[in-house]
Amino acid sequence: MEEENLVVGLDIGTSKICAVAGFMQSDGAIKVSGFVERPVSPKDEVLNRGEIENAQRTIEIIDEVLEELAENLKINLETVNINISNPDIKGIQHKGKVTKSGENKQIHQVDVDKLLDDVKVTYKSNPGNLVLHCMPQDFYVNDVKAGEKVVGKFGVQIGGDFYFLSTKTESIENLYYTIKNVKAKTEDPNANPIQIEHVLLSSVADAMSLLDSSIDDKRNGVALVNIGAEMTEISIYQKSGLRYYKSMPIGGHAITNDLREAFNISFEDAEILKKVCGNIPSKSISENEIAVIERKEGLAPIEIIMKNASLVVEWRLKEIAAIIKSEIIRSGYDNTLTNGIILTGGTSSMAIIKDIFIHVCKTKGIRKAKINSKINFNGFEFINKPKYSTVLGLLMPSYINFDSRLDNRILKHAPLVESKQETSTPQSGGKPKSVKTEKSSKGSLFDRMKKFITDDNMDDDYS
């Protein structure tokens, strides 16, 4: 049965931990068979700028998510693909070259694979760092650039440019430590810990679920920008290779914190206010429109001028857009992105974000992310959103090669020495508390919009 090849992707994020299960059908599409999500907030202390902050809490939520997924699908769940992202991840170029052996001068795939193996051996990462991925860029035969199709050419020497993505060894050790404290979901009470099949840079997972082969995104040049809760990642692809990567500690929570501090409200209320304002341009809000936030225990309500709140959201989004634009210019690929800029991540669901990026980046080549046709949602259409691009991408490396020129060994991280930390299964902490708000604004725009502002109803117009 096709279902026997089920793969599970686990996205550990700042605002959510979610898992999706799927398998490849005979037609080549990946069919989603299950999905579970738990929201998290800063008070959960799950992640801080991409790093595991509270292992105990993170383990509890992961365990609960995977347990529910396994129960829903009636499966044994023993392996997962997971993501990683933090500001310390760096991309460095490295060249390699090997000479063919034997009398046959035609380049074969085995020769390209030999080059990859040699490059991975000769590249030396900085002390304390570990290689996550080894991405091919350009190939050369007898020192002449060979284009994308190097196999089949004649030559005695093959060379290549590669882009190595590395992170602090401690970051991935902590990730493994966390997962190894989650037991596999089987009927065996002495089950081994969950095993990790693939660790993918979040941006690489995004690329697998988003970049459109029908319009040759990778070949023609595109910047993939994931604006999450605390992190923003920029990946630039051109001529089929990853050319530039940058991760920055800024995201949607910066907007939430601006609103929280500006109007002296709770983080939860600021989140709702952000979603309302993120869907309504300030120019369409009247000067006298007021949001009234009722509070508990007889505390005085807080009145907020909606236009002012909307301006706070817009100005922070403009700053984020300007930072991203500056980084794309710094990359040197600013004027070569034929297919423009793709916005993904939870923050990209805001209705106003596309127009802001068009204005700040001085280009109309801005589009919201759209999950590619390789995913069959099978009744789970509610996850067909930019905020789920990473977890959906985590399904794909088990079935599909990231780069047509080499197999997915390019995605395998360098060997990890077992951590000497003692692991122990945490005591059950019960079900995590969901973020709830019990506020009303008595007929204001805030009140009228608030009941509609859920993740399902955020603006995900892909035009």
Residue, then its C-alpha position, 0 to 999 in steps of 0.5 A: m500500500e502507498e500509505e506504508n511509505l508515510v512520512v511525517g514533517l514536524d515544524i517547531g516554530t515560535s508561534k506554533i508546533c505542527a506536524v503533517a503526515g503524507f505519502m507519495q501517490s502513484d501519480g507523483a503527488i504527495k497526499v496529506s493524510g493527517f495534520v495536528e497543530r498547537p499554538v505557542s506564545p512567548k510565555d511558553e518559551v519554546l524557541n528564542r530566535g530559532e534556538i530551543e529555549n525551554a526543552q521541557r515545554t517543547i518536548e511536552i508539546i511535540d509529544e502531544v502533537l505526535e501522539e494525537l497525529a498517530e492516534n488519528l491515523k492509527i499508525n506507528l510513528e517512529t521517524v520525523n523530518i524536522n526544520i531548523s532556523n537561526p540567525d547564526i546559520k551562514g552560507i559560504q561558497h566552496k569550489g571543488k575539482v576531480t579528475k575522471s578515471g578510466e578511458n571513457k571521457q564522457i561525464h556520468q552521474v557517478d563522476v558528479d557524485k564523486l565530486l560531491d563526496d570530494v567537496k564535502v571532505t575538503y570543505k572545513s567548517n569553522p570550529g564549533n560549526l556543523v554543515l547542514h547542506c551542501m548546495p550545488q551552484d555551477f559545474y565545469v568540465n575541463d574548466v569550462k562552465a557546463g551549464e545545468k546538464v553536465v552529465g553527458k559532456f566530454g572531459v577528463q576533469i569536472g569541477g563545481d561551485f557549492y554553497f555550504l550552509s552551516t550552523k552552530t553545532e550546539s544548535i543541532e545538538n539541542l534539537y536532537y536532544t529535544i527530539k530524543n526525549v520524545k518516545a516513538k508512538t507505538e504500542d511498545p511501552n519501551a519504545n525507542p525515541i523518535q528518530i530524525e530522518h532529515v533536518l532541513l533549513s526552514s528556507v530549504a523546506d519552503a523552497m521544496s513546497l513553493l518554488d514553481s517549476s512551471i515558470d522556472d523559479k530557480r532558473n530565472g531568479v527568485a528571492l524567497v522571503n519567509i517572515g515568521a514570528e521572530m525570524t525572517e529568512i531570505s534565500i535567492y535562487q538563480k540558474s538552478g542554484l542557491r546563491y545567497y542566504k540570510s536569516m535575521p531576528i525580526g518578524g511578526h512579533a516585532i509588530t505585536n510588541d510595538l502595539r503592546e507597548a504603544f497602547n499598553i495592552s496584553f500580547e494576546d490583545a496585541e496579536i488580535l489587533k495586529k491581525v485586524c490592522g494587517n487586513i485594513p489599510s490605514k487610509s480606509i479607517s476613519e479618524n474617529e474609529i475606536a477599538v475598546i478592549e474590555r478587561k477583567e476584574g473591574l479594570a478600566p477598558i482601553e480605548i485605541i484609535m484604530k487609525n493609529a494602530s494601523l499606522v503602527v503596523e504599517w510602519r513596522l512592515k515598511e521597516i521589515a520590507a526595507i531591511i529585506k530590500s537592503e539585504i537583497i541589494r547586498s547580495g548582488y542579485d537585486n537586478t537579476l530576479t526575473n521571477g521577483i520576490i515571493l513572500t511566505g510565513g505567517t506574517s505574509s498572510m496580512a492583506i496589506i503586506k503585498d502593497i507595502f513591499i511593492h511600494v518599498c521595494k519599488t517593484k511590482g514583482i512581489r507575489k504571495a506564496k502558493i503551495n505547488s501542485k505536488i501536494n494533494f491536500n485531501g480534505f486538509e485545504f485549510i493548511n494550503k497557506p503560506k504559514y504552513s509552507t515549511v511543514l509541507g516542504l518537510l514531507m518532500p525530501s523523502y520522495i523528491n530530490f531538491d536539485s535535479r543534478l544530485d540526490n538528496r545527500i546534499l541535504k544531509h548534515a555532517p555527522l553529529v557526535e552524540s551529546k553527552q547530556e543525560t536524557s530523561t523522559p519528562q513527566s507529563g505536563g498535561k495539555p498545553k493551554s491554548v491562547k484565549t482572549e475574552k474581550s469585546s469592543k462594543g460595536s467598534l471596528f475592532d469588535r466587528m472584525k475580531k470574530f472573523i480574524t482567525d488563521d483560516n480567515m487571514d488574507d491568502d490571496y495569491s495574486 
